């Protein structure tokens, strides 16, 4: 018996990996976070399977279902939104599985920031404009941020920020980021990306809050901040395909090879 933590992606059932799809179709027990995972994602569960929405369940409840399945020798598909390694709340579940000596595996999924970039039709890392992405969240009453992991500290890097769970704190985000990125820095709010009612709002640090308020967005939104999100046209081509910069997969006779550590 194995518990499979399955990343369901941001919402579009077609963004499931083949492995995720196969495991959902094979497990006799399927527990999914219904507030974030569409029912279509788990529609492929086998006939007669136990399929439960965990949105209203506690950790004790979900672990109880897993213990019952373990006693029956049945595999469990534990389906989470996005990629379960990022704000997936699987660490506390894994702790209990280890305590009860229950095997588990993690099946990665498409993260929200990748789906948002696809919806925008652009790359998030542009040569000499932005080469780093910070995946973070804002401090909330339920879970505080560790010391040093403040939005202001990350803002000092000038990197592209992917801010989760922060759409209710747009005023604070504006206050903290404007001194570092400037008032006209591009911002994108991706609401329910991958769902049929997906909405992409574009703006700046000084006007995006009003747009969010008009659309009444209060949850399930990702905030992207950084210059790479604008209409950047003047930038240097990457060295990857530069004919004057050979590498191990594209050598040029008589030219010393440049080792590409990304290949």
TORKOL-4160 file (C-alpha; in steps of 0.2 Angstrom, whole numbers, padded with zeros to 4 digits, m for minus):
263
<pt num="1" X="0000" Y="0000" Z="0000"/>
<pt num="2" X="0007" Y="0017" Z="m0005"/>
<pt num="3" X="0000" Y="0035" Z="m0003"/>
<pt num="4" X="0003" Y="0045" Z="m0019"/>
<pt num="5" X="0004" Y="0064" Z="m0016"/>
<pt num="6" X="m0001" Y="0070" Z="m0034"/>
<pt num="7" X="0001" Y="0087" Z="m0041"/>
<pt num="8" X="m0014" Y="0091" Z="m0051"/>
<pt num="9" X="m0008" Y="0107" Z="m0058"/>
<pt num="10" X="m0017" Y="0123" Z="m0057"/>
<pt num="11" X="m0034" Y="0118" Z="m0063"/>
<pt num="12" X="m0034" Y="0112" Z="m0081"/>
<pt num="13" X="m0036" Y="0093" Z="m0081"/>
<pt num="14" X="m0026" Y="0092" Z="m0097"/>
<pt num="15" X="m0011" Y="0098" Z="m0087"/>
<pt num="16" X="m0010" Y="0082" Z="m0077"/>
<pt num="17" X="0006" Y="0072" Z="m0080"/>
<pt num="18" X="0003" Y="0055" Z="m0088"/>
<pt num="19" X="0010" Y="0047" Z="m0072"/>
<pt num="20" X="m0003" Y="0057" Z="m0061"/>
<pt num="21" X="m0017" Y="0052" Z="m0073"/>
<pt num="22" X="m0012" Y="0034" Z="m0072"/>
<pt num="23" X="m0011" Y="0033" Z="m0053"/>
<pt num="24" X="m0028" Y="0042" Z="m0051"/>
<pt num="25" X="m0035" Y="0029" Z="m0063"/>
<pt num="26" X="m0027" Y="0015" Z="m0052"/>
<pt num="27" X="m0030" Y="0020" Z="m0034"/>
<pt num="28" X="m0046" Y="0013" Z="m0025"/>
<pt num="29" X="m0045" Y="0028" Z="m0014"/>
<pt num="30" X="m0044" Y="0046" Z="m0020"/>
<pt num="31" X="m0043" Y="0061" Z="m0008"/>
<pt num="32" X="m0043" Y="0078" Z="m0017"/>
<pt num="33" X="m0043" Y="0096" Z="m0011"/>
<pt num="34" X="m0060" Y="0101" Z="m0019"/>
<pt num="35" X="m0058" Y="0119" Z="m0016"/>
<pt num="36" X="m0043" Y="0120" Z="m0027"/>
<pt num="37" X="m0044" Y="0104" Z="m0038"/>
<pt num="38" X="m0058" Y="0103" Z="m0051"/>
<pt num="39" X="m0069" Y="0087" Z="m0050"/>
<pt num="40" X="m0064" Y="0083" Z="m0068"/>
<pt num="41" X="m0046" Y="0080" Z="m0062"/>
<pt num="42" X="m0052" Y="0065" Z="m0052"/>
<pt num="43" X="m0066" Y="0059" Z="m0064"/>
<pt num="44" X="m0054" Y="0046" Z="m0070"/>
<pt num="45" X="m0054" Y="0037" Z="m0053"/>
<pt num="46" X="m0059" Y="0018" Z="m0055"/>
<pt num="47" X="m0077" Y="0013" Z="m0054"/>
<pt num="48" X="m0081" Y="0009" Z="m0036"/>
<pt num="49" X="m0067" Y="0020" Z="m0029"/>
<pt num="50" X="m0069" Y="0030" Z="m0013"/>
<pt num="51" X="m0067" Y="0048" Z="m0019"/>
<pt num="52" X="m0068" Y="0061" Z="m0005"/>
<pt num="53" X="m0067" Y="0080" Z="m0006"/>
<pt num="54" X="m0055" Y="0085" Z="0009"/>
<pt num="55" X="m0060" Y="0103" Z="0009"/>
<pt num="56" X="m0070" Y="0102" Z="0024"/>
<pt num="57" X="m0059" Y="0088" Z="0033"/>
<pt num="58" X="m0046" Y="0090" Z="0046"/>
<pt num="59" X="m0029" Y="0082" Z="0046"/>
<pt num="60" X="m0035" Y="0069" Z="0058"/>
<pt num="61" X="m0050" Y="0065" Z="0046"/>
<pt num="62" X="m0039" Y="0063" Z="0031"/>
<pt num="63" X="m0026" Y="0053" Z="0040"/>
<pt num="64" X="m0040" Y="0042" Z="0047"/>
<pt num="65" X="m0045" Y="0038" Z="0029"/>
<pt num="66" X="m0027" Y="0034" Z="0024"/>
<pt num="67" X="m0026" Y="0022" Z="0040"/>
<pt num="68" X="m0042" Y="0013" Z="0035"/>
<pt num="69" X="m0035" Y="0011" Z="0017"/>
<pt num="70" X="m0019" Y="0005" Z="0024"/>
<pt num="71" X="m0028" Y="m0009" Z="0034"/>
<pt num="72" X="m0037" Y="m0014" Z="0018"/>
<pt num="73" X="m0020" Y="m0014" Z="0008"/>
<pt num="74" X="m0027" Y="m0001" Z="m0004"/>
<pt num="75" X="m0016" Y="0013" Z="m0012"/>
<pt num="76" X="m0022" Y="0031" Z="m0010"/>
<pt num="77" X="m0021" Y="0045" Z="m0022"/>
<pt num="78" X="m0019" Y="0061" Z="m0012"/>
<pt num="79" X="m0022" Y="0074" Z="m0025"/>
<pt num="80" X="m0016" Y="0092" Z="m0022"/>
<pt num="81" X="m0017" Y="0108" Z="m0033"/>
<pt num="82" X="m0001" Y="0114" Z="m0042"/>
<pt num="83" X="0014" Y="0105" Z="m0037"/>
<pt num="84" X="0013" Y="0098" Z="m0019"/>
<pt num="85" X="0030" Y="0103" Z="m0014"/>
<pt num="86" X="0025" Y="0122" Z="m0014"/>
<pt num="87" X="0013" Y="0127" Z="m0001"/>
<pt num="88" X="0005" Y="0109" Z="m0002"/>
<pt num="89" X="0003" Y="0106" Z="0017"/>
<pt num="90" X="0011" Y="0089" Z="0014"/>
<pt num="91" X="0025" Y="0090" Z="0027"/>
<pt num="92" X="0013" Y="0087" Z="0041"/>
<pt num="93" X="0005" Y="0073" Z="0032"/>
<pt num="94" X="0021" Y="0065" Z="0028"/>
<pt num="95" X="0026" Y="0066" Z="0046"/>
<pt num="96" X="0011" Y="0056" Z="0051"/>
<pt num="97" X="0014" Y="0043" Z="0037"/>
<pt num="98" X="0032" Y="0041" Z="0043"/>
<pt num="99" X="0026" Y="0038" Z="0061"/>
<pt num="100" X="0014" Y="0025" Z="0055"/>
<pt num="101" X="0027" Y="0017" Z="0044"/>
<pt num="102" X="0016" Y="0020" Z="0028"/>
<pt num="103" X="0025" Y="0021" Z="0012"/>
<pt num="104" X="0022" Y="0037" Z="0001"/>
<pt num="105" X="0028" Y="0045" Z="m0015"/>
<pt num="106" X="0027" Y="0062" Z="m0022"/>
<pt num="107" X="0021" Y="0065" Z="m0040"/>
<pt num="108" X="0026" Y="0083" Z="m0046"/>
<pt num="109" X="0013" Y="0094" Z="m0055"/>
<pt num="110" X="0013" Y="0110" Z="m0065"/>
<pt num="111" X="0015" Y="0125" Z="m0053"/>
<pt num="112" X="0004" Y="0140" Z="m0054"/>
<pt num="113" X="0018" Y="0152" Z="m0059"/>
<pt num="114" X="0022" Y="0141" Z="m0074"/>
<pt num="115" X="0004" Y="0141" Z="m0079"/>
<pt num="116" X="0002" Y="0159" Z="m0077"/>
<pt num="117" X="0018" Y="0163" Z="m0088"/>
<pt num="118" X="0010" Y="0151" Z="m0101"/>
<pt num="119" X="m0006" Y="0161" Z="m0100"/>
<pt num="120" X="0003" Y="0177" Z="m0102"/>
<pt num="121" X="0013" Y="0170" Z="m0117"/>
<pt num="122" X="0030" Y="0175" Z="m0111"/>
<pt num="123" X="0046" Y="0169" Z="m0103"/>
<pt num="124" X="0049" Y="0175" Z="m0085"/>
<pt num="125" X="0068" Y="0175" Z="m0087"/>
<pt num="126" X="0074" Y="0187" Z="m0100"/>
<pt num="127" X="0093" Y="0190" Z="m0102"/>
<pt num="128" X="0100" Y="0205" Z="m0093"/>
<pt num="129" X="0082" Y="0210" Z="m0087"/>
<pt num="130" X="0077" Y="0196" Z="m0075"/>
<pt num="131" X="0086" Y="0179" Z="m0071"/>
<pt num="132" X="0079" Y="0174" Z="m0055"/>
<pt num="133" X="0061" Y="0170" Z="m0048"/>
<pt num="134" X="0057" Y="0171" Z="m0030"/>
<pt num="135" X="0042" Y="0160" Z="m0025"/>
<pt num="136" X="0035" Y="0167" Z="m0009"/>
<pt num="137" X="0020" Y="0172" Z="0001"/>
<pt num="138" X="0015" Y="0186" Z="0013"/>
<pt num="139" X="0013" Y="0184" Z="0031"/>
<pt num="140" X="m0004" Y="0180" Z="0037"/>
<pt num="141" X="m0012" Y="0177" Z="0054"/>
<pt num="142" X="m0012" Y="0158" Z="0051"/>
<pt num="143" X="0006" Y="0156" Z="0047"/>
<pt num="144" X="0020" Y="0169" Z="0050"/>
<pt num="145" X="0035" Y="0170" Z="0039"/>
<pt num="146" X="0052" Y="0165" Z="0045"/>
<pt num="147" X="0064" Y="0178" Z="0051"/>
<pt num="148" X="0073" Y="0185" Z="0036"/>
<pt num="149" X="0060" Y="0179" Z="0023"/>
<pt num="150" X="0051" Y="0196" Z="0022"/>
<pt num="151" X="0044" Y="0203" Z="0006"/>
<pt num="152" X="0055" Y="0218" Z="0008"/>
<pt num="153" X="0071" Y="0207" Z="0009"/>
<pt num="154" X="0066" Y="0198" Z="m0007"/>
<pt num="155" X="0062" Y="0215" Z="m0015"/>
<pt num="156" X="0080" Y="0221" Z="m0013"/>
<pt num="157" X="0085" Y="0208" Z="m0025"/>
<pt num="158" X="0075" Y="0215" Z="m0039"/>
<pt num="159" X="0070" Y="0198" Z="m0045"/>
<pt num="160" X="0053" Y="0193" Z="m0052"/>
<pt num="161" X="0042" Y="0189" Z="m0037"/>
<pt num="162" X="0029" Y="0176" Z="m0038"/>
<pt num="163" X="0018" Y="0180" Z="m0022"/>
<pt num="164" X="0006" Y="0167" Z="m0016"/>
<pt num="165" X="m0009" Y="0169" Z="m0004"/>
<pt num="166" X="m0007" Y="0188" Z="m0005"/>
<pt num="167" X="m0021" Y="0195" Z="m0015"/>
<pt num="168" X="m0030" Y="0201" Z="0001"/>
<pt num="169" X="m0014" Y="0211" Z="0006"/>
<pt num="170" X="m0012" Y="0221" Z="m0010"/>
<pt num="171" X="m0010" Y="0238" Z="m0001"/>
<pt num="172" X="0004" Y="0231" Z="0009"/>
<pt num="173" X="0012" Y="0223" Z="m0006"/>
<pt num="174" X="0011" Y="0240" Z="m0015"/>
<pt num="175" X="0019" Y="0249" Z="0001"/>
<pt num="176" X="0033" Y="0237" Z="0002"/>
<pt num="177" X="0038" Y="0235" Z="m0016"/>
<pt num="178" X="0036" Y="0253" Z="m0024"/>
<pt num="179" X="0052" Y="0259" Z="m0016"/>
<pt num="180" X="0062" Y="0245" Z="m0023"/>
<pt num="181" X="0053" Y="0242" Z="m0040"/>
<pt num="182" X="0046" Y="0259" Z="m0044"/>
<pt num="183" X="0027" Y="0264" Z="m0045"/>
<pt num="184" X="0026" Y="0259" Z="m0064"/>
<pt num="185" X="0033" Y="0241" Z="m0061"/>
<pt num="186" X="0022" Y="0229" Z="m0071"/>
<pt num="187" X="0011" Y="0217" Z="m0060"/>
<pt num="188" X="0001" Y="0203" Z="m0065"/>
<pt num="189" X="m0013" Y="0195" Z="m0055"/>
<pt num="190" X="m0018" Y="0178" Z="m0061"/>
<pt num="191" X="m0034" Y="0172" Z="m0054"/>
<pt num="192" X="m0039" Y="0153" Z="m0055"/>
<pt num="193" X="m0027" Y="0150" Z="m0069"/>
<pt num="194" X="m0031" Y="0135" Z="m0078"/>
<pt num="195" X="m0049" Y="0135" Z="m0073"/>
<pt num="196" X="m0064" Y="0140" Z="m0085"/>
<pt num="197" X="m0066" Y="0156" Z="m0076"/>
<pt num="198" X="m0047" Y="0161" Z="m0077"/>
<pt num="199" X="m0044" Y="0179" Z="m0076"/>
<pt num="200" X="m0027" Y="0188" Z="m0080"/>
<pt num="201" X="m0026" Y="0206" Z="m0074"/>
<pt num="202" X="m0011" Y="0217" Z="m0079"/>
<pt num="203" X="m0006" Y="0233" Z="m0071"/>
<pt num="204" X="0007" Y="0242" Z="m0061"/>
<pt num="205" X="0011" Y="0242" Z="m0043"/>
<pt num="206" X="0000" Y="0258" Z="m0041"/>
<pt num="207" X="m0015" Y="0253" Z="m0050"/>
<pt num="208" X="m0017" Y="0234" Z="m0049"/>
<pt num="209" X="m0025" Y="0235" Z="m0032"/>
<pt num="210" X="m0040" Y="0245" Z="m0039"/>
<pt num="211" X="m0042" Y="0232" Z="m0053"/>
<pt num="212" X="m0042" Y="0218" Z="m0041"/>
<pt num="213" X="m0055" Y="0227" Z="m0030"/>
<pt num="214" X="m0066" Y="0230" Z="m0046"/>
<pt num="215" X="m0066" Y="0211" Z="m0050"/>
<pt num="216" X="m0069" Y="0207" Z="m0032"/>
<pt num="217" X="m0054" Y="0194" Z="m0032"/>
<pt num="218" X="m0051" Y="0189" Z="m0014"/>
<pt num="219" X="m0043" Y="0171" Z="m0016"/>
<pt num="220" X="m0035" Y="0158" Z="m0027"/>
<pt num="221" X="m0024" Y="0171" Z="m0036"/>
<pt num="222" X="m0005" Y="0172" Z="m0039"/>
<pt num="223" X="0003" Y="0189" Z="m0040"/>
<pt num="224" X="0018" Y="0192" Z="m0051"/>
<pt num="225" X="0029" Y="0207" Z="m0050"/>
<pt num="226" X="0044" Y="0213" Z="m0060"/>
<pt num="227" X="0051" Y="0221" Z="m0075"/>
<pt num="228" X="0051" Y="0205" Z="m0086"/>
<pt num="229" X="0032" Y="0206" Z="m0086"/>
<pt num="230" X="0031" Y="0222" Z="m0096"/>
<pt num="231" X="0033" Y="0224" Z="m0115"/>
<pt num="232" X="0052" Y="0221" Z="m0115"/>
<pt num="233" X="0058" Y="0222" Z="m0133"/>
<pt num="234" X="0076" Y="0227" Z="m0131"/>
<pt num="235" X="0086" Y="0213" Z="m0123"/>
<pt num="236" X="0101" Y="0203" Z="m0128"/>
<pt num="237" X="0099" Y="0186" Z="m0136"/>
<pt num="238" X="0104" Y="0172" Z="m0124"/>
<pt num="239" X="0120" Y="0163" Z="m0128"/>
<pt num="240" X="0112" Y="0146" Z="m0130"/>
<pt num="241" X="0110" Y="0148" Z="m0149"/>
<pt num="242" X="0123" Y="0160" Z="m0152"/>
<pt num="243" X="0134" Y="0153" Z="m0167"/>
<pt num="244" X="0149" Y="0162" Z="m0159"/>
<pt num="245" X="0148" Y="0153" Z="m0143"/>
<pt num="246" X="0150" Y="0135" Z="m0145"/>
<pt num="247" X="0146" Y="0122" Z="m0132"/>
<pt num="248" X="0148" Y="0103" Z="m0130"/>
<pt num="249" X="0132" Y="0100" Z="m0140"/>
<pt num="250" X="0137" Y="0112" Z="m0154"/>
<pt num="251" X="0156" Y="0112" Z="m0156"/>
<pt num="252" X="0165" Y="0122" Z="m0168"/>
<pt num="253" X="0182" Y="0116" Z="m0175"/>
<pt num="254" X="0196" Y="0126" Z="m0169"/>
<pt num="255" X="0186" Y="0135" Z="m0155"/>
<pt num="256" X="0188" Y="0130" Z="m0137"/>
<pt num="257" X="0172" Y="0123" Z="m0130"/>
<pt num="258" X="0162" Y="0132" Z="m0117"/>
<pt num="259" X="0155" Y="0120" Z="m0104"/>
<pt num="260" X="0136" Y="0122" Z="m0102"/>
<pt num="261" X="0132" Y="0117" Z="m0085"/>
<pt num="262" X="0113" Y="0119" Z="m0089"/>
<pt num="263" X="0113" Y="0105" Z="m0101"/>
